[in-house]
């Protein structure tokens, strides 16, 4: 019997089990160190993401058929600008320019793109003010900023380790 089954027998929910044991289990799921203070949900998002580095990005864009990639939702020029704006360090993605995401994609499509990097918690911030939430937006929790957004800085870019600088349409993320 595994730990989760043992906790369920004792009356703990899966959420409590993940909160109690998620950090140690997820640390093994990814070679990328989690920034200090990361919530269990952020750790799950990061572990499930296929892209944590420039090498991962190269492999993903080379091996994934365009029709299966959320990146193909962007125009060719928008995709090129977005991908060239990505900033990675030992913590994974730590910053990007979101202008093309905001201008070309719906909130759900933004969520899909950011999920590639484990940064879907930023979808509502990136989407910005819209005419009103759709049913799909509400189902994904995109109506208001998601958990963890307070540790990321909209309007700033990650320039150097631990250095965010003002920059329109950029986000400097936890772990910069």
Legacy VTK file of the C-alpha trace (Angstrom):
# vtk DataFile Version 3.0
C-alpha trace
ASCII
DATASET POLYDATA
POINTS 176 float
0.000 0.000 0.000
1.445 3.407 -0.935
1.511 6.564 1.193
-1.541 8.113 -0.487
-3.657 4.996 0.159
-2.494 4.977 3.783
-3.492 8.612 4.222
-6.885 8.004 2.590
-7.544 5.155 5.027
-6.788 7.582 7.848
-9.299 10.079 6.426
-6.951 12.492 4.702
-7.932 13.805 1.297
-5.674 13.685 -1.751
-5.235 17.458 -1.451
-3.894 17.168 2.080
-1.639 14.311 0.990
-0.201 16.408 -1.817
0.238 19.358 0.529
2.062 17.141 3.025
4.154 15.113 0.616
3.977 16.969 -2.714
7.227 18.867 -2.321
9.393 15.791 -1.832
7.582 13.726 -4.476
7.620 16.480 -7.069
11.250 17.339 -6.462
12.049 13.904 -7.902
9.713 14.517 -10.868
11.816 17.366 -12.207
15.508 18.149 -12.346
14.660 21.837 -12.060
14.906 23.154 -8.489
11.744 24.814 -7.236
12.072 28.421 -6.152
11.899 28.836 -2.389
8.350 29.049 -1.064
6.657 27.451 -4.090
3.146 26.199 -3.379
2.226 22.547 -4.060
0.151 23.660 -7.083
3.085 25.555 -8.589
5.255 22.464 -8.068
2.672 20.267 -9.817
2.398 22.739 -12.707
6.179 22.849 -13.122
6.603 19.084 -12.915
3.928 18.522 -15.577
5.399 21.109 -17.962
7.528 19.869 -20.862
9.727 22.993 -21.116
12.118 24.129 -18.360
15.132 25.339 -20.343
16.322 26.544 -23.739
17.334 22.940 -24.523
13.829 21.704 -23.657
12.352 24.472 -25.818
14.533 23.449 -28.755
13.550 19.765 -28.356
9.864 20.653 -28.017
9.747 22.935 -31.049
11.781 20.469 -33.109
9.958 17.253 -32.186
6.355 18.345 -31.566
4.168 18.520 -34.677
3.021 22.113 -35.184
-0.637 21.072 -35.283
-0.293 19.604 -31.766
1.476 22.580 -30.187
-0.365 25.467 -28.512
2.476 27.658 -29.796
0.976 27.292 -33.281
-1.996 29.354 -32.074
0.256 32.406 -32.377
1.012 34.020 -35.737
4.486 33.096 -37.054
5.778 36.575 -36.148
4.090 36.520 -32.731
5.486 33.078 -31.991
8.996 34.176 -32.948
8.796 37.285 -30.729
7.313 35.346 -27.800
9.873 32.533 -27.975
12.778 34.952 -28.278
11.544 36.801 -25.161
11.651 33.718 -22.897
14.171 33.903 -20.049
15.331 30.708 -18.334
17.686 30.011 -15.448
18.224 27.088 -13.067
14.654 27.631 -11.795
13.118 27.193 -15.262
11.150 29.987 -16.944
11.687 33.246 -15.063
10.384 35.854 -17.493
8.763 36.569 -20.837
7.086 39.270 -22.890
3.350 38.665 -23.093
2.297 41.283 -25.672
1.720 38.760 -28.476
-0.093 36.325 -26.173
-2.428 39.111 -25.017
-2.998 40.500 -28.504
-3.483 37.251 -30.416
-4.930 34.638 -28.043
-7.982 34.012 -25.903
-7.513 33.455 -22.147
-7.890 29.675 -22.605
-5.274 29.654 -25.386
-2.924 31.723 -23.187
-3.405 29.121 -20.446
-2.509 26.347 -22.916
0.682 28.112 -24.027
1.801 28.966 -20.490
1.128 25.362 -19.397
4.062 24.333 -21.588
6.291 26.135 -19.071
4.367 25.440 -15.848
3.331 29.107 -15.735
-0.415 28.756 -16.316
-1.085 30.552 -13.025
-0.261 33.758 -14.926
-2.932 33.293 -17.623
-5.402 35.737 -16.075
-2.727 38.413 -15.657
-1.459 37.937 -19.213
-4.980 37.926 -20.669
-5.622 41.325 -19.121
-9.009 42.983 -19.038
-11.466 41.493 -21.517
-15.055 42.239 -22.379
-16.147 39.527 -19.970
-15.241 35.992 -18.932
-16.454 33.059 -20.990
-17.726 29.853 -19.431
-14.397 28.177 -20.283
-12.486 31.029 -18.623
-14.501 30.562 -15.440
-13.959 26.786 -15.482
-10.176 27.268 -15.692
-10.157 29.911 -12.953
-9.137 32.648 -15.388
-11.666 35.183 -14.143
-9.326 36.505 -11.458
-5.577 36.132 -10.920
-4.622 32.666 -9.725
-2.601 31.659 -6.670
1.045 32.639 -6.729
0.675 35.686 -8.975
1.712 37.931 -6.066
5.261 36.548 -6.342
5.533 37.425 -10.042
5.935 40.985 -11.270
3.903 42.243 -14.199
5.581 45.157 -15.955
9.082 43.909 -15.098
11.615 41.756 -16.972
14.176 39.361 -15.487
17.478 40.911 -16.616
19.976 39.156 -14.344
19.651 36.704 -11.445
17.528 38.307 -8.733
17.156 41.495 -10.807
13.797 42.575 -12.210
13.677 45.825 -14.148
10.681 47.810 -15.409
9.592 46.653 -18.846
6.173 47.060 -20.435
4.370 43.799 -21.326
6.876 41.594 -19.484
6.572 39.420 -16.403
9.499 38.778 -14.075
8.722 35.492 -12.350
9.546 33.915 -9.028
13.021 32.431 -9.205
14.578 35.170 -11.334
LINES 1 177
176 0 1 2 3 4 5 6 7 8 9 10 11 12 13 14 15 16 17 18 19 20 21 22 23 24 25 26 27 28 29 30 31 32 33 34 35 36 37 38 39 40 41 42 43 44 45 46 47 48 49 50 51 52 53 54 55 56 57 58 59 60 61 62 63 64 65 66 67 68 69 70 71 72 73 74 75 76 77 78 79 80 81 82 83 84 85 86 87 88 89 90 91 92 93 94 95 96 97 98 99 100 101 102 103 104 105 106 107 108 109 110 111 112 113 114 115 116 117 118 119 120 121 122 123 124 125 126 127 128 129 130 131 132 133 134 135 136 137 138 139 140 141 142 143 144 145 146 147 148 149 150 151 152 153 154 155 156 157 158 159 160 161 162 163 164 165 166 167 168 169 170 171 172 173 174 175
